[in-house]
Amino acid sequence: SSGINAEYGIIKVVGHAKKELGLLVLLLFIFSVSFGSLMYYIEHATNPQFNSIMQGCWWAIVTITTIGYGDVVPQTWLGKIVGSFVLTLGIVFLALPMTIIVGKFSNVYEKEKDRE
């Protein structure tokens, strides 16, 4: 019986954290569009890699999620400063879901422990 509870524990935790995780997805979208647009306006005159706002958004998503393909990189000093800020923001952004999930896991674990 406890094995079945353990298997569904992660699903319960994610279910309890869906509002917070939804907010993180919304923030990812807002940050991607904002910083992607900003990088386009900073870089497009001197950097052919930033040929559209959508290309800037692609760069922002790859940078925020710390994937870092390297296919699009800033070349101006201001672009590099913004890029460094976006990367730092991405590290913090990736740490946030872990704190939410751990907190929700503790709540679900305590409820399951009280039921037994």
N, C-alpha and C positions, 0 to 999 in steps of 0.2 A: 504494500500500500504506500509506504514512504517513497519507494522508487518511482511510482507514478507521479507523486507530488513533486519530486525532484525534477522529473522530465518537464513538467508543465510550469515549474517555478520561473523560468526565464520569460515564458509567455505572460505569466501573471505580472511580473515586474514591468515588462514593456507595456502591458495593458494599463497598469497603474500610472505609468510615466508618459502616456501618449500626449497629454497636453504640453508638457515640458519639451518633449522631443519634437512635437509639431512646431513649437515656438523656435526651436533651434533650426529647423528646416527653413522657416520663414526668415530668420535672421541670416542664414546662409544666402538665401535669395536676395535679400536687401543688400547685404555686404557685397555680393558678387556684382550686382547691377551698379551700385554706387562706386565701388573701387574700379570696376571694369571701365565705367564711363570716365572716371577721373584719369585712369592710365591712358585711355585712348586720347584724351585731350592733351595730356602731358607729352605723349610719345609719338603721335601719328605724323607730326611734321618731319621728324628725323629718323623714325624707325618704321620701316615698311612692314614689320611683323604685326604692328598694331594698325591694321588697315580698316577696322570697323569697331564699333562699340561691342558687338558680339564677340569679336576676337579678344577684346579687353575683358569681357565677362568670362570667357574661357580661361584666360590667364588668371583671373581672380579666383575662380573655382579651384583650379589646379594649385594655386598658391595657398589659399585658405585651408584646403584639405591636406596640405603639405605633401602632395604627390610629386610636384616639381618635375614634370617631363623635360623641361628645358627647351621646348619647341618655340616658346615665345618668352623673351626676356627683355627687361627694360635696358636702355642704353644711356639715357640721360641721367645726370646726377640726381635730379628731382625724382625721376622714375625709380631709381634705385633706393632712395630714401622711402618713398611710398611703398615700394616692394618689401623693404625690410619691415616696415610697420605692419603691412598686411600679413607677412609670414609670422610675425610675433602674435598678431591677433589670431591667426589660424591655430597656433599652438594652444593658446588659451581657449579658443573655440572648441578644440578637440578634447580638452580636459573637462569642459562643462558637462557633457553627457555622462561621463564616468561618475562624477559626483552625484548627479541626479539618480543614476541607476543604482549606485551603492546605497544611497539613502532610501530609495524605494525598496531595494532588496531587503534591507534591515526591517522595514515595516512589514513586508510580506512574510518574512521569516518569523517575526514575532507573532503575527496572526496565525500562521500555520502551527507554530509551537504551542500556542494557547489552545488551538483546536484539538490537539492530541492529548 
